[in-house]
Amino acid sequence: MMRRSTLVLVTLLALSACGNRRDLKPLAGHSLPPAPYGSGYQPKAEQMLKAPVLARPERNVDVRVRSEERADDPFDLPPEN
């Protein structure tokens, strides 16, 4: 019973990974959302799906590139009772 349910689960998982990949278009009789307020152009579907830089910023400089010993911290004191 356990083996059969595992097989069914794996099969459903494999089938869920199958999908059509094609250009996004609005449904027949519908249009894309209106242009943003103050904007002079209507963005396409691909442009609206792309995350803006502020939503997913890229780091270009790492503070630490390798392990280093920490410097002595004069404020790292034991708790007072």
C-alpha positions in Angstrom: 0.0 0.0 0.0 2.8 2.4 0.9 4.7 1.5 -2.2 1.7 2.2 -4.4 0.9 5.6 -2.8 4.6 6.5 -3.3 4.4 5.5 -6.9 1.2 7.6 -7.4 2.8 10.6 -5.7 6.0 10.4 -7.8 3.9 10.0 -11.0 1.8 13.1 -10.1 4.9 15.1 -9.3 6.4 14.1 -12.6 3.3 15.1 -14.5 3.0 18.4 -12.7 6.5 19.3 -14.0 5.2 19.0 -17.6 3.9 22.2 -19.1 3.5 24.3 -22.2 5.9 27.1 -22.7 4.7 29.7 -25.1 4.4 33.5 -25.3 1.9 35.0 -22.8 -1.1 36.7 -24.4 -4.3 38.1 -22.9 -7.4 36.0 -23.4 -9.6 36.6 -26.3 -11.7 39.7 -25.7 -9.5 40.9 -22.8 -6.5 43.3 -22.8 -3.5 43.9 -20.7 -3.8 46.1 -17.6 -3.8 49.9 -18.3 -0.5 51.7 -18.5 0.9 53.0 -15.2 -0.2 56.4 -14.2 2.0 59.1 -15.9 3.6 56.6 -18.3 3.4 57.1 -22.0 3.6 53.5 -23.0 1.9 50.2 -22.4 4.3 47.5 -21.1 4.2 44.1 -22.7 3.5 40.9 -20.6 7.2 39.9 -20.5 8.1 43.3 -19.2 5.5 43.1 -16.4 6.7 39.7 -15.3 10.3 40.8 -15.0 11.1 41.7 -11.4 12.4 45.2 -10.9 16.0 45.7 -9.6 14.6 47.0 -6.2 12.7 43.8 -5.7 15.7 41.6 -6.3 18.9 43.6 -5.9 22.3 42.1 -6.9 25.3 42.3 -4.7 28.4 43.4 -6.4 30.8 43.6 -3.5 31.3 41.1 -0.7 32.3 42.5 2.7 34.3 39.3 3.5 35.9 37.1 0.9 37.5 34.7 3.3 37.5 33.7 7.0 39.3 36.2 9.2 39.9 36.5 12.9 37.7 39.0 14.6 39.4 42.0 16.1 39.1 42.5 19.9 35.8 44.2 20.8 36.1 46.5 23.8 32.3 46.5 24.2 31.9 42.7 24.4 31.7 42.6 28.2 30.2 39.8 30.4 26.8 40.4 31.8 26.6 42.2 35.2 24.5 40.7 38.0 
